[in-house]
Amino acid sequence: MRRVAFFVGYGLLPFWGAVLVVLIGSLFSRSYGYWAVAPWLIIVSIPVCGATLLVAVSTVVIHARADGDKARKLKVATTFFWGLNLVIVSIAGFWWLQSATLKRDVENEKKLALEFVASHGAVVQQFGRDVGISLSSYTGGTDALPLKYEFAIDTRIQQGTNPNTRYVFAIVRVTDSSGQRQFVLDCITRTSLGHRDPFKDPCKQ
């Protein structure tokens, strides 16, 4: 009975934690779309249960195979249990720290790339210094800084308010020379991302 409770309680701990978070969140959320998004947290927690279930199974096996009386078996299993949990928490903490650092670096670089576009001679000459610029998209791996940025330039001063001609798009490539990232303005195009052929160079469309 205790083993069943251990497997259901600790083994499925991420699942129960996600359910609790979703239920508590529902008490404070006034968004109509909450229940369309929040349950995904529960779905994501299911694969994570693989780690806690592995710890639970390993602990039970260690307890069964340990030499000595019940007290010593419990001591060995408990030591193993908390040691393995410490390893998991350390790995998760390291991953979270790396992710947080990468996210911070990406946000900082987005600002630098926007400043690069806003002050670029070609942009200033065509649209002036007071033009509105915003990040449209960026591409790159999830474990690395982006390789390319795309910024939407609001040209309503020159083009009026026609939504079909209001924006042009500055495509900025990032180069890495000797460990130093630098920006290169590849082109300025009027063709939006949704109207491009993804298999062709956007600067040639």
Phi, psi and omega in degrees: 000319180295321179296319178298315179297323179295314180294316182289320182283295183283317183302326180252024184303315178301323180295311180297322178296318179295319178299316180296316179298317180296317180294317178295319179298326181293336180286336184251343182275136176249009181282136179289337181267009184302312184284354174274339184249315187305319181301342178297332177298322178292318180297318180294329182290338184297312177297329180295331179299340178301322180291314182290325176293323177296319177297317181298313180297315181298320180296317179296320179295316179299319179297319182289327185266350181292144178278158175104188181279185184299321182297316180290320177302316180295320180295315180296314181295320180295317178298316179297317181301308182289327177297316180293323177296322179297320178297314181297315180296321179296316179296316180296320179295319178296316179297317180295319179297317178297318180295318180295320179294316179297317180298318179295318180295320179296316180297319179295319182289327176303317180295319179295320180294321178295317178297323178299314180293315183298329183258001182293139184303318181296322180288314181297320182294321183275323190236353180088177183270344184262013181290147179278129181230135178218152179289126180265315179194167173210154182235148181159164180291159180288342182252018180211164177292153181301151178262340182209141176240152174227127183244137176270128179252120181281114183251027186297335178296321181272327190252356186085200184252013177297116184298339181281340181237006186289324186246144166238166189231124178265122181258119185245123178261145180253126176251151180238099181248115180056039177080004180249121182277133180228153182260143176227125177279106182288314180189171171238119184238150177267353181274117182288164183302321182290345182251012181260156172276116184294347182263002180242157177298121182299334181283352180250013181250000000 
